[in-house]
Amino acid sequence: MLKTKELSTFDEVNLFFDNAADRLGLTNGLREMLKRPWRELQVQVPVRMDNGEIQVFTGFRVQHNGARGPYNGGVRYHLGADLEEVRALASLMTWKTALVNLPYGGSKGGVQVDPGQLSMSELNRLTRRYTLQIEHLIGPNRDIPAPDMGTNSQTMAWMMDAYGQLHGHSPAAVTGKPVEMGGSLGREAATGRGVAFLLQEAAKDLGLDTDGARIVVQGFGNVGSWAARIMADNGCRIVAISGVDGGLYNAGGLDVPRLQEYQKMTGGVTGFTGGDQISNQELLELDCDVLVPAAIDNVITVDNARNIKAHLILEAANHPITPDADRIVNEGGVTILPDILVNAGGVVVSYFEWTQILQEFHWEESRVNEELQKTMLRAYNEVRSRSINEGITHRQAAFEVGVQRVARAVELRGFV
């Protein structure tokens, strides 16, 4: 599992795939077919800015594997959303959807842009142009985009409208839409709620009392904020949180709802009076019961892996730990629940949204949350059982389950 500096994020993710493929005894040809994306598209996204000038952004849509069903994956607006990152995220979606046993393949989209620097009208035009550039690859039975970092339900409403102008009213073409546009109740909180469900279940197995448990959340966007709020409601003590502008620490526990309101008003967490300022690096290395990386990738590396003091890590972000750091942290006795399990709540409820639209029958939020819990815990228990039976880590077990299901679908369909 050693890597060199030359490895990209996609290469790093494939180290976990190769590890699973070795244990499953996959043939070389099948390995290559599962590893490589089936289709990649790079597009220009020209946008007329509010000042009248034209600015050209670069966008991508990568469809990694569609053996188990139509592709599904988020759209990310971020300066770091280059082709290698989008490839990596698309492959993670393949293994994630298979792990939680959804009839989907994995895809991902991205535009290299800082959405915070664009006005709402500019974001609208950017989204519509990007949708037009990829519309021939997406659709209710082809590839179903969803929100990701830098995008939200409003973005999905714009995408749905742009797609519908070409193909007719198609609410099933995207998920994560506003409820008023056919979105599912519970979708906004789904990823964070899934994290909270897994904490409750894993805590039982680890003998961890969650009442008053010290939780550190790195990242206070959609996923981190919902996870923190739900875990606090369940009796946990959120001792530290970081946003884009810094972090906060309060040994007695932060007031998460009040911090959410403060961030809405100010755009950050700096200046909040309910905690002491702390750097992101200090936050990751705090003595705590549970660490929840919920922001960007590669935040735990060989440089800080030996300083991690958490007993349990819940990977709410995609690929927050590098392969070398993963080995070090595991050797230190820390239990890691991997990203393809922990943050699957979003795609699970995206699937529920898709099925509700196709049936034209909408569920109550209580049913959405109940079905989400069932799906997440079923996947967790399968991973845990395989981890125990084979003497491997939770990440290795999760990848084994996902890779095995996709490999079987490829074989059954006669692709190889």
Secondary structure, DSSP 8 states (H G I E B T S, - for coil): ----TT--HHHHHHHHHHHHHHHHT--HHHHHHHHS-SEEEEEEEEEE-TTS-EEEEEEEEEEEE-TTSSEEEEEEE-TT--HHHHHHHHHHHHHHHHHTT-S-EEEEEEE---GGGS-HHHHHHHHHHHHHHHTTT-BTTTEEEEE-TT--HHHHHHHHHHHHHHHS--GGG-SS--GGGT--TTTTTHHHHHHHHHHHHHHHHHT---TT-EEEEE--SHHHHHHHHHHHHTT-EEEEEEETTEEEE-TT---HHHHHHHHHHHSSSTT-TTSEEE-HHHHHTS--SEEEE-SSS--B-TTTGGG---SEEE--SSS-B-HHHHHHHHHTT-EEE-HHHHTTHHHHHHHHHHHHHHHT----HHHHHHHHHHHHHHHHHHHHHHHHHHT--HHHHHHHHHHHHHHHHHHHHT--
